[in-house]
């Protein structure tokens, strides 16, 4: 008795269950062409046929001829797994032409049922392969395909769900094939959305996603989404690529061609799924804009590892690789919140050759391109590239580049290509009359950058076109680039500049930004309202050192004496202000150019005393507050309190550096403010209190 005949009792039971529920049809053989029922009329009631078995073609025939949705399940014994077991170990491979195996009515094809029947025999994927020339065709609305391995699937009807497959090859075609959900497919493969709209691709591990339209024929691919804001929606797109006959690599992870309204969000592109290594070693583009594309949002993606070695036989080797490549034509590309070149730990060790590149295209540039933004979360971080961070081709008139963090790139942070296709720092010119990428917008000149207490004071000029309005973005970095024209690791803020009839303007910005001592400042200028951004300016070192608060009476260190903790970072609470009093410092802490002023707020009583110490001590309780300033002590001055505030130095008071006898070489000093409680019984028996402390490091 052969294997099929031994299974007849089991199959008969399976068929009875299917008839009772009128929903499940169970395939039990791998010969997809075995048919002994009438293809035109057979329903579930006609299964199994005379041979006692159900092939995949028979299951599809019966499902198509039976009203309602059926589930096609699989329970194929391992004795049937005879097709190329060395290539497909642990899998039931269904083979044949399967002429009748197209879904023309709603159906669920569920390969996970085979796993339930025989167990997880394929640790690298699912247990059912449908090996059919041309692939598995879904030509009915509302179909579901799940649990298949290495299967090519072709969908041209609406609202399909393709999920939980491994190494899927999926094409969704045409306007009729819109509204699909492609989710949780693993182990690689590709998804192609071909002239199809409103599809969602989420939670997959794939090599490649392509969104392809036909704009000339009136069928752009519209409103497709790749990824989403949650972790469950993230796709891991490792890239696809190969070497040609000249050993030149080529390939990409995401392609947009004639696509409108596409969103690419929160994906990891170009790396292994853990984000710690390069994905495909031959992939050269992370996201490739091709053809005609409009209104695309690229947000919060991690793009890295696009760096492929080209080794032509008759020339030197070199690397290719771009995180995002703007090719073709169109309008409305917004690139915000992405990282390019950073691994999952945030280290710039998976750089591409270039971060974002626009290409000189014969049909015209892409218009209305925005890279970053000045609001929180919009800036991109582009770091670790072999060459430039961002390249603006000479045909692009206005790419807005603001609020990004560009650092550790070997080339310029922003490079505007000249009309003569020259790269590198482009010198400023009179009245900004030259042409090229972003009109070769002139960069600002930073003339001074100095700490003023806890703030940063930056001054500079801009020489550009006459009577123009410009946004000047200011940045700080740990050090200058070797060429002297920095990048911009930390976005500090934006100020506005208006030029006069001679094209000259100036800026003077006081920025509340936390910047370490020893860093440098750079700037860019963006012509308004068109949004054409310059290259980075030359870098200027920051002088002085920032003021820092310490000795808080907020309960984070030594408790206040009677449970009278103030607000975070302030002194202990007093009889008037429950938040306590706060001392801040502004101005440049330079012995030769002293601009320091102490401001205190939240005070009670009539007078305050600001005092200086040469050392700091461990926090101790002093009356109603906490003290941390050690000797020798210098009493800078007594100042009146008006509406809870005071300032030192006031009119006629000596400079802090003079009264505090700061030596010419500078040094570090510690400051607090003493004041009285206006209610003697607030925290008896004491009646005085103190602000937090401030540390200033004086420079010569």
Secondary structure, 3 states (H helix, E strand, C coil): CCHHHHCHHHHHHHHHHHHHHCCEEEECCCECCCCCCCCCCCCHHHCCCCCCCCCHHHHHHHHHHCCCCEEEEECCCHHHCCCCCCCCCCCEEEECCCCCCCECCCEEEECHHHHHHHCCCCCCCCCEEEECCCCEEECCCCCEEECEECCEEEECCCCCEEECCEEEEEEEECHHHCCCEEECCEEEEEEEEECCCCCEEECCEECEEEEECEHHHCECEECCEEECCCHHHCCEECCEEEECCCCCEEEEEEEEEEEECCEEECCEECECCCCCCECCCCCCEEEEEEEEEEEEEEECCEECCCCEEECCCCCCCEEECEEEEECCEEEEEEEECCEECCCCCCCCCCCCCEEEEECCCCCCCEEEEEEECCCCCCCCEEECCCCCCEEECCCCCCEEEECCEEECCCCCCEEECECCCCCCCCCCCHHHCCCEHHHHCCCCEEEEEEEEECEEEEEEEEECCCCCEEEEEEEEECCCCCCCECCECEEEEEEEEECCCCCEEEEEEEECCCCCCCCEEEEEEEEECCCEECCCCECEECECCCCEEECCCCCCCCCCCCCCCCCCCCCCCCCCCCCCCEEEEECCCECCCCCCEEEEECCCCCEEEEEEEEEEEEEEEECCEEEEEEEEEEEEEEEECECCEEEECCCCCCCHHHHCCCCCCCEEEEEEEEEECCCCCCECCECEEECCEEEEEEEC
